Amino acid sequence: MLKSLMEKFVKPSVMKNATNPVKLLKVDHEDTDNHMDVTKLKVGFATERALEEHVKNSGAERLRLEFRQSCKLFFGEDGV
């Protein structure tokens, strides 16, 4: 479960070395150099669709980026 969560925001190049539980725990998830760009975060299909619909209806593209930034902060600092 931890690996699945980390794959949502940690760069694939960092995660490829996390081949067992010990190595997974050594991944520095708080190091922002290990984070994906906010536009590439994996927030899920339903969330992507809801964001797209919201942006289409409101015209507020910045809200999508703010949401993704909030997700990144949660994943990287508070969530894991």
For each residue, the residues with C-beta under 8 A, 3 or more apart:
1: 4 5
2: 5 6 24 80
3: 6 7 15 18 24
4: 1 7 8
5: 1 2 8 75 79 80
6: 2 3 9 10 15 18 24 27 29 75 80
7: 3 4 10 12 15 42
8: 4 5 41 42 43 75
9: 6 29 35 36 41 42 71 72 75 76
10: 6 7 14 15 27 29 34 35 36
11: 14 15 34 35 36
12: 7 15 16
13: 16
14: 10 11 17 18 27 34
15: 3 6 7 10 11 12 18 27
16: 12 13 19
17: 14 23 27
18: 3 6 14 15 23 24 26 27
19: 16 23
20: 23 24
21: 24 25
22: 25 26
23: 17 18 19 20 26 27
24: 2 3 6 18 20 21 27
25: 21 22
26: 18 22 23
27: 6 10 14 15 17 18 23 24 34
28: 31 34
29: 6 9 10 34 75 76 80
30: 76 77
31: 28 34 35
32: 35 76
33:
34: 10 11 14 27 28 29 31
35: 9 10 11 31 32 72 76
36: 9 10 11 40 41 72
37: 40 41
38: 41 65 68 69 71 72
39: 65 68
40: 36 37
41: 8 9 36 37 38 68 71 72 75
42: 7 8 9
43: 8 47 48 51 68 71
44: 47 48
45: 48 49
46: 49 50
47: 43 44 50 51
48: 43 44 45 51 52
49: 45 46 52 53
50: 46 47 53 54
51: 43 47 48 54 55 64 67
52: 48 49 55 56
53: 49 50 56 57
54: 50 51 57 58 60 63 64
55: 51 52 58 59 60 61 63 64
56: 52 53 59
57: 53 54
58: 54 55 63
59: 55 56
60: 54 55 63 64
61: 55 64 65
62: 65 66
63: 54 55 58 60 66 67
64: 51 54 55 60 61 67 68
65: 38 39 61 62 68 69
66: 62 63 69 70
67: 51 63 64 70 71
68: 38 39 41 43 64 65 71 72
69: 38 65 66 72 73
70: 66 67 73 74
71: 9 38 41 43 67 68 74 75
72: 9 35 36 38 41 68 69 75 76
73: 69 70 76 77 78
74: 70 71 77 78 79
75: 5 6 8 9 29 41 71 72 79 80
76: 9 29 30 32 35 72 73 79 80
77: 30 73 74
78: 73 74
79: 5 74 75 76
80: 2 5 6 29 75 76
